[in-house]
Amino acid sequence: MSTPPPRCDAGIAHAADRRDGAERPILVLATCILASSLAFVDGSVVNVGLPAIGRSLGGNAADLQWIINAYLLPLSALLLIGGALGDRFGRRLWLNIGVGLFGVASLGCAIAPTLPWLLAARGVQGLGAALLLPNSLAILGSAFEGEAKGRAVGAWAATSSISAALGPVLGGWLIDGIGWRSIFLINLPLAVGAVALALIAVRDPRAEKDRPPPDWLGAALATGALTGLIMGLTEGSGPSGWTLSAILAVAVGAALAAGFVWTEVRLGDRAMTPPALFGSRALMGLNLLTMMLYGALGGFLVLLPYLMIETAHYSATAAGASLLPFPIIMAAGAPITGQLAGRFGPRPLLAVGSSVVAVGFLLALRIGPGAAYWTEVLPCVVVFAFGMCAVAAPLTTAVLSAVDRQHTGAASGLNSAVARAGGLIAVALLGLVLAQHGAALIGPFRSAAIVGAAAALASAAIALLMLPYKANSAENIK
């Protein structure tokens, strides 16, 4: 998965209105961190493994796209339903089901004899992640109160960022030393540890069975819509172009998306995505900004290491390590930009940060066939990181400020799903780039960087045109 830097879905944690209690809060925190790390490590480690997997299993450009998107698709479509299942039937239960699925699917990836086998296992990994991520955060939110909750959520976010940062380096080292299959085997001890800790530390005494049943129809329509759109975009962006089958897939996806909207409106507050979330101009703008900016980021995190391995002949370890400045800058700067968002409102930071990301993309145009790290790669990574650092915390602040407390969990979950869907769509559009090798990759890579810069500038314009200046003047949903 072209996983963006881990976003703290703070609304899910802070909106947890059920106090499960925690006799061992440190173990509860460790459980949530360990479970979430499965998704974040796996999401970042696969990017540096694409060339090796393609050579081993004979994958073409579309196959490489699906190695990422087979994971992202169920994660994007089912993230909200995963949280609803935990609320209704027990969060610890569904956390463990998600972790168990993820672990079994990781073993399936490691032993995959063919590419279809690997893609099927990646899809099950995505389903597991969609179950474990919202429930780990909900457990965290219900186990702590007051300032302790803030510290716990902060520790979760920081550790998740570190996990995502170490993923490419560890994965590259494993690929170079053992082989690509080993990057999936590292998930197994994490999964066993997370389940064991959950059984020991997490109390889940009562499930909220009085809640409405999960929105199964909405989940099915969302999954079908994303599948159709991604299949069509993947084929249409490849060497074969916009064939009849690609156009039909997009048309079916669009029709299912319309059915999803109709279903959610009909279900009202019982919907997976309550229609009230679309009553705020600010929240609509924030989700559109998130889709474009995190989509551009997802494409960047896939293409840069791929270029360095395929064109500049970096080792997988070196390609993974090249991105380390990104999470370091994010972790160091996020508290500062969070404070600035509270003082000046998120709008100026979102606009400036998105513009800086555009500059980072333009700096990527300097990367040539040799891809000298210190003079060509590092400047664009550093500038890109500063731009995203200015966006991440203010974006969470803005999302939570755009709705009242009743809707914070749903709004935050929706925004997180939108961020992942942005990466899903971006990867689906990379067919012509991933089809190239050697020096021939430079031209398509630069074209993609220009598109990314345009998306970042469009995000800045959205921030200026659709968001209020002050966070507390947001058009709240009532």
C-alpha positions in Angstrom: 0.0 0.0 0.0 1.2 3.5 -0.7 0.4 4.4 2.8 0.5 8.1 3.7 2.1 9.0 7.0 -0.2 7.6 9.7 -3.1 9.9 10.4 -4.4 9.9 13.9 -8.1 9.4 13.6 -8.5 11.3 16.8 -12.3 11.6 16.4 -12.7 7.8 16.6 -10.7 7.7 19.8 -12.2 10.8 21.4 -15.7 10.0 20.4 -15.7 6.6 22.1 -18.5 7.1 24.6 -18.3 3.7 26.2 -15.8 3.4 29.1 -14.6 -0.2 29.0 -12.1 0.7 31.8 -8.5 -0.5 31.8 -6.9 -2.1 34.8 -3.7 -2.3 32.8 -3.7 0.9 30.7 -0.1 0.5 29.6 -0.8 -2.9 28.2 -3.9 -1.6 26.5 -1.8 1.1 24.8 0.8 -1.5 23.8 -2.0 -3.7 22.4 -3.4 -0.9 20.2 0.1 0.2 19.0 1.1 -3.4 18.2 -2.1 -4.1 16.3 -2.0 -0.8 14.3 1.7 -1.3 13.5 0.7 -4.3 11.4 -1.1 -2.1 9.0 1.4 0.7 9.0 4.5 -1.4 8.6 3.0 -3.5 5.9 1.6 -0.5 4.0 5.1 1.1 3.8 7.2 -2.0 3.3 5.6 -3.2 0.1 6.6 -0.1 -1.9 10.3 -1.1 -1.9 9.4 -4.7 -2.7 7.5 -4.0 -6.0 10.5 -4.5 -8.3 11.6 -7.8 -6.6 8.0 -9.1 -6.6 7.5 -8.2 -10.2 10.7 -10.0 -11.2 9.9 -13.1 -9.1 6.2 -13.6 -10.1 6.4 -12.1 -13.6 4.2 -9.2 -13.0 3.6 -6.3 -15.4 2.7 -2.7 -14.6 -1.0 -3.4 -13.9 0.0 -6.3 -11.6 2.3 -4.1 -9.6 -0.5 -1.6 -9.2 -2.8 -4.3 -7.9 -0.2 -5.5 -5.4 -0.8 -2.2 -3.7 -4.5 -1.6 -4.5 -5.7 -5.1 -3.6 -4.8 -4.1 -0.1 -6.0 -0.5 -0.2 -9.4 -1.3 -1.8 -11.0 -3.2 1.1 -9.2 -1.0 3.6 -10.7 2.1 2.0 -14.2 0.7 1.5 -14.7 -1.1 4.8 -12.9 1.0 7.4 -16.2 2.5 8.7 -18.0 -0.8 8.7 -15.2 -2.3 10.7 -15.7 0.3 13.5 -19.5 -0.3 13.4 -19.0 -4.0 13.9 -16.8 -3.4 16.9 -19.4 -1.0 18.4 -22.2 -3.5 18.0 -20.5 -6.9 18.7 -17.5 -6.0 20.8 -14.3 -4.1 20.0 -11.8 -6.6 21.4 -13.5 -9.4 19.4 -13.3 -7.6 16.1 -9.8 -6.3 16.8 -8.7 -9.9 17.3 -10.6 -11.1 14.2 -8.9 -8.3 12.1 -5.4 -9.2 13.5 -6.0 -12.9 12.9 -7.0 -12.3 9.3 -4.1 -10.1 8.8 -1.6 -12.6 10.2 -3.1 -15.5 8.2 -3.1 -13.4 5.0 0.5 -12.4 5.6 1.5 -16.0 5.7 -0.4 -16.5 2.5 1.5 -13.6 0.9 4.8 -15.1 2.0 4.2 -18.5 0.4 2.3 -17.2 -2.7 3.3 -19.4 -5.7 1.6 -17.2 -8.2 0.5 -13.6 -8.6 -3.2 -14.2 -8.3 -2.6 -16.0 -5.0 -0.6 -13.0 -3.8 -3.3 -10.5 -4.8 -6.0 -12.6 -3.0 -3.9 -12.7 0.1 -3.3 -8.9 -0.1 -7.1 -8.4 -0.3 -7.6 -10.4 2.9 -4.8 -8.3 4.5 -6.8 -5.2 3.6 -9.9 -6.6 5.1 -8.1 -7.4 8.3 -6.7 -3.9 8.5 -10.2 -2.4 8.0 -11.3 -4.3 11.1 -8.3 -3.8 13.3 -7.5 -0.1 12.8 -10.8 1.5 13.9 -11.2 -0.9 16.8 -7.7 -0.4 18.1 -8.4 3.4 18.2 -11.8 2.9 19.7 -10.4 0.7 22.5 -7.7 3.3 23.1 -10.3 6.1 23.3 -12.5 4.1 25.7 -9.6 3.1 28.1 -8.3 6.5 28.9 -9.9 9.8 30.0 -8.9 13.5 30.1 -5.2 14.3 29.7 -4.3 10.6 29.8 -6.3 10.1 26.6 -4.5 12.8 24.8 -1.1 11.4 25.9 -2.2 7.9 24.8 -3.4 9.0 21.4 -0.2 11.0 20.9 1.9 8.0 21.8 -0.1 5.9 19.4 0.4 8.4 16.6 4.1 8.8 17.2 4.8 5.1 17.4 2.7 4.5 14.2 4.8 7.1 12.4 8.0 5.4 13.6 6.6 2.0 12.4 5.8 3.4 9.0 9.3 5.0 8.8 11.2 1.9 9.7 9.1 -0.3 7.4 10.9 0.6 4.1 14.3 0.3 5.7 13.6 -3.0 7.4 11.9 -4.3 4.3 14.7 -3.2 2.0 17.2 -5.0 4.3 15.1 -8.1 4.3 14.7 -8.1 0.5 18.4 -7.6 -0.1 19.4 -10.2 2.4 16.7 -12.9 2.4 14.1 -12.1 -0.3 10.8 -10.3 -0.7 8.7 -13.1 0.9 10.4 -12.2 4.3 8.7 -8.8 4.4 5.4 -10.5 5.0 6.7 -13.0 7.6 7.6 -10.1 10.0 3.9 -9.6 10.5 3.4 -13.0 12.2 5.1 -12.3 15.5 3.4 -8.9 15.6 0.0 -10.5 15.1 0.5 -13.2 17.7 1.7 -10.5 20.2 -1.3 -8.2 19.5 -3.8 -11.0 20.0 -2.2 -12.3 23.2 -2.0 -8.7 24.7 -5.6 -8.0 23.8 -6.8 -11.2 25.5 -4.8 -10.3 28.6 -5.3 -6.5 28.9 -8.5 -5.4 27.0 -11.8 -5.6 28.8 -14.8 -5.6 26.5 -17.6 -6.5 28.9 -20.6 -5.3 26.9 -21.2 -5.0 23.2 -23.7 -2.3 22.1 -26.3 -4.6 20.5 -28.9 -1.9 20.8 -27.2 0.0 18.1 -28.5 -0.2 14.5 -27.1 -3.1 12.5 -24.1 -2.4 10.3 -24.8 -0.9 7.0 -24.0 -4.0 4.9 -25.6 -2.7 1.8 -23.7 0.6 1.9 -20.4 -1.4 2.5 -21.1 -3.7 -0.5 -22.0 -0.7 -2.8 -18.9 1.2 -1.7 -16.7 -1.8 -2.3 -18.2 -2.5 -5.7 -18.0 1.2 -6.7 -14.3 1.4 -5.8 -13.6 -1.9 -7.5 -15.2 -0.9 -10.7 -13.5 2.5 -10.8 -10.1 1.1 -9.9 -10.3 -1.7 -12.4 -11.2 0.8 -15.1 -8.6 3.4 -14.2 -5.9 0.7 -13.9 -6.6 -0.6 -17.4 -7.2 2.8 -18.9 -3.9 4.2 -17.6 -1.9 1.2 -18.9 -0.4 0.6 -22.3 -3.7 -0.7 -23.8 -5.4 2.6 -23.0 -9.1 3.2 -22.7 -10.6 0.0 -24.1 -14.3 -0.8 -24.0 -13.8 -2.9 -20.9 -12.1 -0.1 -19.1 -14.9 2.3 -19.9 -17.5 -0.2 -18.8 -15.7 -0.8 -15.5 -15.7 2.9 -14.7 -19.3 3.2 -15.8 -20.4 0.3 -13.5 -18.3 1.9 -10.7 -20.0 5.2 -11.1 -23.4 3.6 -11.1 -22.7 1.8 -7.9 -21.3 5.0 -6.4 -24.7 6.7 -7.2 -26.4 3.7 -5.6 -24.3 4.1 -2.5 -25.2 7.8 -2.1 -28.9 7.0 -2.6 -28.7 4.2 0.0 -26.9 6.4 2.6 -29.5 9.2 2.2 -32.3 6.7 2.6 -30.7 5.2 5.8 -30.0 8.6 7.4 -28.3 8.3 10.7 -28.2 4.5 10.4 -25.9 4.8 7.4 -22.2 3.9 7.3 -21.7 7.5 6.2 -24.4 9.7 7.7 -25.7 12.2 5.2 -25.3 14.9 7.8 -21.6 14.8 7.1 -22.2 16.3 3.8 -24.1 19.3 5.2 -20.9 21.2 5.9 -19.2 23.1 3.2 -16.0 23.1 5.3 -16.0 19.3 5.7 -16.7 18.7 2.0 -13.7 21.0 1.2 -11.5 19.1 3.7 -12.4 15.8 2.2 -11.7 17.0 -1.3 -8.4 18.5 -0.2 -7.6 15.2 1.5 -8.4 13.1 -1.6 -6.1 15.2 -3.8 -3.2 15.8 -1.5 -3.0 12.3 0.0 -3.5 10.8 -3.4 -0.5 12.8 -4.7 1.5 11.7 -1.6 0.5 8.1 -2.2 1.8 8.2 -5.8 5.0 9.9 -4.7 5.8 7.2 -2.0 5.3 4.5 -4.6 7.2 6.1 -7.5 10.3 7.5 -5.8 11.7 4.2 -4.5 10.6 2.5 -7.6 12.6 5.0 -9.7 15.6 4.7 -7.5 15.7 0.9 -7.7 14.9 0.6 -11.4 16.8 3.5 -12.8 19.5 4.5 -10.4 20.1 0.9 -9.3 19.8 1.6 -5.6 19.5 -1.4 -3.3 16.1 -1.9 -1.7 17.7 -1.0 1.6 19.1 2.3 0.3 15.8 3.2 -1.5 13.8 2.6 1.7 16.3 4.6 3.8 16.1 7.5 1.3 12.6 8.4 2.7 13.7 8.5 6.4 13.8 12.3 6.5 10.1 12.4 5.8 8.8 10.8 9.0 11.5 12.4 11.1 10.4 15.9 10.0 6.8 14.9 10.3 7.2 13.7 13.9 9.3 16.7 15.0 7.1 19.3 13.4 3.6 18.0 13.9 3.3 19.3 17.5 4.4 22.8 16.4 1.9 23.0 13.5 -0.8 21.6 15.7 -0.3 24.6 18.1 -0.2 27.0 15.2 -3.5 25.6 13.9 -5.0 26.3 17.3 -3.8 29.9 17.3 -4.3 30.9 13.6 -6.8 28.4 12.4 -6.0 25.5 10.0 -6.8 27.3 6.8 -3.6 29.2 6.3 -1.5 26.2 7.3 -3.3 23.9 4.9 -2.9 26.4 2.0 0.8 27.0 2.7 1.6 23.4 3.4 -0.1 22.2 0.2 1.8 24.9 -1.8 5.1 23.7 -0.3 4.2 20.1 -1.3 3.8 21.4 -4.8 7.4 22.8 -4.6 8.6 19.4 -3.5 7.1 17.8 -6.6 8.7 20.4 -8.8 12.1 19.7 -7.2 11.6 16.0 -8.1 11.9 17.1 -11.8 15.6 17.5 -11.1 16.0 13.8 -10.5 17.9 12.3 -13.4 19.0 8.8 -14.5 21.8 8.8 -11.9 19.5 10.0 -9.1 22.3 11.5 -6.8 20.8 11.3 -3.4 22.2 14.4 -1.6 21.7 16.8 -4.5 18.6 15.5 -6.3 16.6 13.2 -4.1 17.0 14.6 -0.6 16.0 18.2 -1.4 12.6 17.1 -2.8 12.0 14.7 0.1 12.8 17.4 2.7 10.6 20.1 1.1 7.8 17.6 0.6 8.1 16.6 4.3 7.9 20.1 5.5 4.8 20.7 3.4 3.0 17.6 4.7 4.1 18.5 8.2 2.2 21.8 7.9 -0.9 19.9 6.7 -1.3 16.8 8.8 -2.1 18.1 12.3 -4.2 21.1 11.1 -6.2 18.8 8.8 -7.2 16.7 11.8 -8.0 19.9 13.8 -10.1 21.2 10.9 -12.1 17.9 10.5 -12.9 17.8 14.1 -13.9 21.5 14.2 -16.2 21.1 11.2 -18.7 18.9 13.1 -20.2 18.7 16.5 -19.0 16.1 19.0 -21.8 13.7 18.0 -20.3 13.3 14.6 -16.5 13.5 15.3 -16.0 9.8 15.0 -17.8 9.4 11.8 -16.2 12.6 10.3 -12.7 11.4 11.3 -13.3 7.9 10.0 -14.7 9.2 6.7 -11.7 11.5 6.3 -9.3 8.7 6.9 -11.1 6.5 4.4 -10.9 9.4 1.9 -7.2 9.7 2.4 -6.7 6.0 1.6 -9.0 6.2 -1.3 -6.9 9.0 -2.7 -3.9 6.8 -2.6 -5.9 4.0 -4.2 -6.9 6.1 -7.2 -3.4 7.6 -7.6 -1.8 4.2 -7.8 -4.5 3.1 -10.3 -3.4 5.9 -12.6 0.4 5.0 -12.6 0.2 2.3 -15.2 2.2 4.0 -17.9 4.9 5.0 -15.4 5.3 1.6 -13.8 5.5 0.0 -17.3 8.8 1.7 -17.9 12.3 0.6 -16.8 15.8 2.1 -16.8 16.2 5.6 -18.3 12.9 5.4 -20.0 11.2 5.7 -16.6 12.5 9.3 -16.1 10.1 11.0 -18.5 6.9 9.4 -17.2 8.1 10.0 -13.7 8.5 13.7 -14.3 5.1 13.9 -15.9 3.6 12.3 -12.8 5.5 14.8 -10.7 3.9 17.7 -12.6 0.5 16.2 -12.1 1.2 15.8 -8.4 2.3 19.5 -8.2 -1.0 20.5 -9.8 -3.0 18.4 -7.4 -1.1 20.0 -4.4 -1.8 23.5 -5.8 -5.5 22.6 -6.3 -5.5 21.5 -2.6 -4.2 24.9 -1.6 -6.9 26.6 -3.6 -9.6 24.5 -2.0 -8.2 25.5 1.5 -8.5 29.1 0.6 -11.9 29.0 -1.1 -13.8 26.5 1.0 -12.6 26.8 4.6 -13.1 29.5 7.2 -10.1 31.3 8.5 -10.5 30.4 12.1 -11.0 26.8 13.2 -13.8 27.7 15.6 -15.7 29.5 13.0 -16.2 26.3 11.0 -19.7 25.6 9.7 -20.5 22.8 12.2 -23.0 20.0 11.6 -25.8 20.1 14.1 
